Amino acid sequence: MGDPTSTVVVGVDIGTTSTKAVAYDTEGRQLAAHSVGYPLDEPHPGYAEQDPALILDAVVDSVRAVVAELAEPIAGLSFSTAMHSLIGLDAYGTPLTPSVTWADSRASAQAERLRAAPSGLALHRRTGTPVHPMAPLPKLVWYAEQEPKLFERVAHWVGIKDYVLLRLTEALVIDHSVASASGLLDIHQLAWDPEALGIAGITEEQLPQLVPTTTVLPGLTAEAAAATGLPAATPIVVGAGDGPLANLGLGAVKPGVVACSIGTSGAMRVAVERPAVDPLGGVFCYALTTDRWVVGGAINNGGIVLQWAGDALAPELGEHAEVELLDLAAQAPVGSGGLIMLPYLLSERAPHWSALPRGAYVGLTHGHRREHLVRAALEGVCQQLALVLSSVRAAGNEVREIRASGGFARSPLWRQMLADALGLPVRFPAGHEGSSFGAALLGMQALGLIGSIEVAADLVRIDETVHPDPASAATYAALLPLFSELYDALVPTFASLRRLAPSLPPEPPPTAPPM
């Protein structure tokens, strides 16, 4: 076992563009950290995949660096991972496919077909995962239809964390959290869903063994121990998905406390004690522990919208012009003079879960200037999060508190805009590393170092609370129904644009991959 006197756990967060290992003690203090990056490959339009070997190396290298920096032994490792990844392995555990990430949209046609089927909404409500190209279920259908020979050769279908744990410990397991984001798990039974497996064309034997997120694996292989610098008997806590663990890392673990993040993309999640999806299927429901789930939605377009605004509307400002762009947006009034932007530059996820939508400005007049366009783009991101919040409430959840994090939080303008658009005070915690801290806390509970993950609420210090301005909040509340109606009104146009796409000149590539 790990050192019985140690109170240090390393949270390993396997992200979309890097893996970060961070060591914490039971007081929540960060003791050491190291990250290793890797590329997100886009070999064809709609593809977003990675080399599993590079990610495994990043995990090993980041852990080794943290272990070398620490002056004391560790009690164990605990893992967080980006959700929805899919890798096909042969019988020997060798990858036959890349790691197909959540950002991959090649299965859009399959997802739309499944979502439109009579059982589409029931499948979403039973599995907790929206029927969307991000999810492994439509990706499996894509492989069966587009790569049938390869599909037949795959012995096991796994996620990236499952693959890493297999290589580190020789255990082929998947935690309930990651499984609940696959579209293949009945979240009410915590068992693989027979109908979903039938749609995917796979058997239960082709999937890893289901285990709770607090499962402790007995240790590392001799090779992994040597590579990481850890004793072979070091306990390995299986861990969970990065979204639920981000809630834990922000201290948003009690019902009614919502975690909101805006990085390149964005998300909003609330912890609940029983799994549930709203009647219209606007939210996901993913596991954290046996008695904690998170309900919410992710959006594709967060900080990427600000980056686009700089590239498209103010290129003379150059790269890293966020401050100048935000100053420009501050010159426009709340509501951008009646200008609304649907910020669907990279399609969209919650609450509509469709790959169809495109971005749009509506209400443009001769009087609008660049500052209105930039501000409307930022307001669009906040209004989209307000729609997600409405779906969270529609799933039967009380919302008492918002805790927010992410790169946007550096901007006073964007902080205030979010509070105004949501119509609630927004609290900004001091900077923990989110998912890695959540992974470490989950590991501490699994290893008996803390009594419950609910201590997270006390360990996370709030730096600032931003209250909504009543007049601004009223303006955004009046505009939100229009913002929502525009999506429905433009769906036929989005569909027509997709049909016309093959006959039109190719669209320009995105300025940066989603994260």
Salt bridges, closest charged atoms under 4 A:
ASP25 OD2 - ARG29 NE 2.86
GLU49 OE1 - ARG106 NH2 2.70
ASP61 OD1 - ARG64 NH2 2.99
ASP104 OD1 - ARG106 NE 2.86
GLU112 OE2 - ARG498 NH1 2.52
GLU145 OE2 - ARG113 NH2 2.48
ASP175 OD2 - LYS161 NZ 2.68
ASP193 OD1 - ARG126 NE 2.62
GLU195 OE1 - ARG126 NH2 2.70
GLU273 OE2 - ARG292 NH1 3.87
GLU316 OE2 - ARG370 NH1 2.71
GLU319 OE1 - HIS320 NE2 3.78
GLU379 OE2 - ARG375 NE 2.89
GLU398 OE1 - ARG400 NE 3.98
GLU401 OE2 - ARG403 NE 2.79
GLU401 OE2 - ARG427 NH1 2.98
GLU433 OE2 - LYS20 NZ 3.15
GLU454 OE2 - ARG292 NH2 2.36
ASP463 OD1 - ARG461 NH2 3.30
GLU464 OE1 - ARG415 NH1 2.39
GLU507 OE1 - ARG358 NH2 3.28
